[in-house]
């Protein structure tokens, strides 16, 4: 085999995987928000972008409107896919996507992420009709009311990433309302809800959340136990520690002291016996040597 042929084979083997990556479409990255994408005004939030391959660079952009704050992020953080906001305001809100750069190609855009800020308006009122007590398999109507003229409302179920969104029903005197249907319900999960209001001109700027409304499904109390708070766990640990200390105070302490004295006496007796045995063994040998 000629040297030129060997070089061509090695070159083909080294470029083969790269050519395969470049020829196909790079898989899209994952975009998420920490701690979450619906965040109260003034709180910190970080948008994270992560690719599946060896990434050389990331970029984050907002659809329909440029995000000037992204250009102020330090480059060493951008290269790692970290886009931090120290103090979120309505100017940061919108729908975002990200991409990564690898092997001279840009990836497909990520799925969209909606960054929402809450707290711009007073909170609405959420109620269950006719009652928050719902039989298993049944449905219920949740009504979100506000004294402000909102264009729409969002119903958020805790633990669900896909909220319901409805346009408000026309009402007089500047108030607004939306009616949501929920069901069928079951006792195998929690049914806890909040609602928000928003103006259609700023769909990512929401009101304060309503008070939490929890539906009561017969049988749910048997399925779920109330969560233990940190103070409860600390109190339980203190009680357990106190009980163990109380149980071991007078009697156990006196017993341990008795055991210590007994052990010291036994050790002293054992040492005395060893000394006597040593003298008895050494004396005959010494008397034999003196006779010789």
C-alpha positions in Angstrom: 0.0 0.0 0.0 1.5 3.3 -1.1 2.0 6.2 1.5 -0.3 8.4 -0.5 -3.2 5.9 -0.2 -2.5 5.5 3.5 -2.8 9.3 4.0 -6.1 9.4 2.0 -7.6 6.6 4.1 -6.6 8.3 7.4 -8.0 11.6 6.2 -11.2 10.0 5.2 -11.6 8.3 8.6 -11.0 11.6 10.4 -13.4 13.6 8.3 -16.1 11.0 8.1 -17.9 11.7 11.4 -17.7 15.5 10.9 -19.1 15.2 7.4 -22.0 13.2 8.8 -22.8 15.8 11.4 -22.6 18.7 8.9 -24.7 16.9 6.3 -27.6 16.3 8.8 -29.6 18.7 10.9 -28.3 19.3 14.4 -30.8 18.4 17.0 -32.6 21.3 18.6 -31.5 22.4 22.1 -33.6 22.5 25.3 -34.6 25.9 26.7 -36.0 26.3 30.2 -36.2 28.9 33.0 -34.9 28.6 36.6 -36.7 28.7 39.0 -39.7 29.0 36.6 -40.9 30.9 33.5 -43.8 32.6 35.4 -42.0 34.8 37.8 -43.1 37.7 40.1 -41.9 41.2 39.2 -38.4 42.1 40.6 -37.3 38.4 41.1 -34.2 36.9 39.6 -34.6 34.3 36.8 -32.1 32.5 34.5 -32.8 31.2 31.0 -30.9 28.0 30.3 -30.1 26.6 26.9 -28.5 23.2 26.5 -27.4 21.3 23.3 -26.8 17.6 22.8 -23.5 17.9 21.1 -20.1 19.6 21.7 -21.2 23.2 21.7 -19.0 26.1 20.8 -21.5 28.9 21.3 -25.2 29.6 22.2 -27.5 32.4 21.2 -30.9 33.4 22.7 -33.4 35.6 20.9 -36.9 36.9 21.5 -39.5 36.5 18.7 -41.2 39.6 17.2 -39.0 42.0 19.3 -35.2 42.1 19.9 -34.1 41.5 23.5 -31.4 44.1 24.2 -30.7 42.7 27.6 -29.2 39.5 26.1 -26.3 41.5 24.6 -25.3 42.6 28.1 -24.7 39.1 29.3 -21.0 38.2 29.9 -19.6 36.0 27.0 -18.3 33.3 29.3 -21.8 32.8 30.6 -23.3 32.9 27.0 -20.9 30.2 25.9 -22.2 28.0 28.7 -25.9 28.7 27.8 -26.6 30.9 30.9 -28.7 34.0 30.4 -29.4 35.5 33.8 -31.8 38.3 34.7 -31.1 39.8 38.1 -34.3 41.9 38.4 -37.1 40.9 36.0 -39.5 43.6 34.7 -42.1 43.7 31.9 -39.4 44.6 29.4 -37.9 41.1 29.7 -41.1 39.3 28.9 -41.9 37.6 25.7 -41.5 34.3 23.7 -37.9 33.1 23.5 -36.0 30.5 21.5 -32.3 29.5 21.6 -29.8 27.8 19.2 -26.3 26.4 19.5 -23.3 26.4 17.2 -21.3 23.2 16.6 -19.0 22.0 13.8 -19.6 25.2 11.7 -23.4 24.8 11.8 -26.2 26.3 13.8 -28.8 24.0 15.3 -32.5 24.1 14.8 -34.3 26.5 17.2 -35.5 25.2 20.5 -39.2 25.0 21.4 -40.6 28.4 22.4 -40.4 29.5 26.0 -42.9 32.1 27.3 -41.3 34.3 30.0 -44.1 35.9 32.0 -43.9 38.5 34.8 -46.7 38.7 37.4 -47.7 41.5 39.8 -48.6 44.3 37.4 -52.2 44.5 38.5 -54.3 43.7 41.6 -55.3 40.0 42.1 -58.6 38.6 40.8 -61.0 36.4 42.7 -61.3 32.7 42.0 -64.4 30.7 43.1 -65.9 27.3 42.4 -69.5 26.9 41.3 -71.7 25.6 42.8 -69.2 24.4 45.4 -65.5 23.4 45.8 -66.6 20.0 46.9 -66.8 17.8 43.8 -67.6 14.1 43.6 -65.1 11.8 42.0 -65.7 11.7 38.2 -67.6 15.0 38.3 -66.9 18.4 36.8 -67.0 21.9 38.3 -67.0 25.5 37.0 -64.3 27.9 38.2 -65.0 31.6 37.9 -62.3 34.2 37.8 -63.6 37.8 38.5 -61.8 41.1 38.6 -62.8 44.8 39.1 -60.4 45.6 36.3 -61.2 45.4 32.6 -59.0 42.5 31.7 -59.0 41.2 28.1 -58.3 37.6 29.2 -57.7 35.3 32.1 -55.3 32.4 32.7 -56.2 29.4 35.0 -53.1 27.7 36.4 -53.3 24.3 38.0 -50.4 23.6 40.4 -48.0 21.0 38.9 -49.4 21.6 35.3 -47.3 23.4 32.7 -50.2 24.0 30.3 -52.6 26.6 31.7 -56.0 27.4 30.3 -56.5 30.7 28.7 -59.9 32.4 28.0 -61.0 35.8 26.8 -63.0 37.7 29.4 -66.8 38.0 29.1 -68.1 41.5 28.5 -69.4 43.2 31.6 -70.4 46.7 32.7 -68.7 49.1 34.9 -65.2 48.1 33.8 -65.1 44.7 35.5 -64.3 41.4 33.8 -64.9 37.7 34.2 -64.0 34.3 32.7 -65.6 30.9 33.4 -63.5 27.7 33.2 -64.7 24.2 33.2 -62.6 21.6 35.1 -63.1 17.9 35.2 -63.6 15.0 35.5 -61.8 15.0 38.8 -60.5 12.1 40.8 -59.1 11.6 44.4 -55.8 10.4 43.0 -54.3 13.9 42.7 -54.6 17.4 44.0 -56.8 20.0 42.3 -55.3 23.3 43.3 -55.8 26.4 41.1 -55.0 30.1 40.8 -56.0 32.6 38.1 -54.4 35.7 36.6 -55.7 38.5 34.5 -53.9 40.3 31.6 -54.2 43.0 29.0 -54.1 41.8 25.3 -51.6 44.5 24.5 -49.1 42.9 26.9 -50.0 39.2 27.0 -46.9 38.2 29.0 -47.6 40.8 31.8 -50.1 39.3 34.3 -51.8 40.4 37.5 -51.0 39.1 40.9 -52.3 35.6 41.4 -55.6 34.9 43.0 -55.8 33.2 46.3 -55.3 29.4 46.0 -58.5 27.5 45.5 -58.4 23.7 46.2 -61.2 21.4 45.1 -62.2 18.8 47.7 -62.8 15.4 46.2 -64.1 12.7 48.6 -61.3 10.1 49.2 -58.5 12.6 48.5 -57.9 13.0 52.3 -57.1 9.3 52.5 -54.8 9.5 49.4 -52.8 12.5 50.5 -51.4 13.4 53.9 -50.7 17.0 54.7 -47.2 18.1 53.9 -44.8 18.4 56.8 -43.3 21.8 57.2 -39.7 22.5 58.2 -40.8 23.7 61.6 -42.9 20.5 62.1 -39.9 18.4 61.2 -37.6 20.3 63.5 -40.2 20.1 66.3 -40.5 16.3 65.7 -36.7 15.9 65.8 -36.5 18.0 69.0 -39.3 15.9 70.6 -37.6 12.7 69.6 -34.3 14.0 70.9 -36.0 15.1 74.1 -37.7 11.8 74.6 -34.4 9.9 74.1 -32.6 12.2 76.5 -35.4 11.9 79.1 -35.5 8.1 78.7 -31.7 7.9 79.3 -31.3 10.5 82.0 -31.2 9.2 85.6 -31.2 5.4 85.4 -29.2 5.0 82.3 -26.6 7.5 83.5 -26.2 5.7 86.9 -26.0 2.3 85.1 -23.2 3.6 82.8 -21.3 4.9 85.8 -21.6 1.5 87.5 -20.3 -0.2 84.4 -17.3 2.2 84.3 -16.4 1.5 88.0 -16.7 -2.3 87.4 -14.5 -2.2 84.4 -11.8 -0.2 86.2 -11.9 -2.8 89.1 -11.6 -5.7 86.6 -8.7 -4.0 84.8 -6.9 -3.4 88.1 -7.4 -7.1 89.2 -6.1 -8.3 85.8 -3.0 -6.2 86.1 -2.3 -7.4 89.6 -2.6 -11.0 88.6 -0.2 -10.5 85.7 2.3 -8.9 88.1 2.1 -11.8 90.5 2.5 -14.4 87.7 5.5 -12.5 86.5 7.1 -12.6 89.9 6.4 -16.4 90.3 7.9 -17.2 86.9 10.9 -15.0 87.4 11.8 -16.2 90.9 12.7 -19.9 90.1 14.9 -18.8 87.1 16.8 -16.3 89.3 17.4 -18.9 92.1 18.8 -21.4 89.5 21.2 -18.9 88.2 22.4 -18.0 91.7 23.1 -21.7 92.6 25.1 -22.2 89.4 
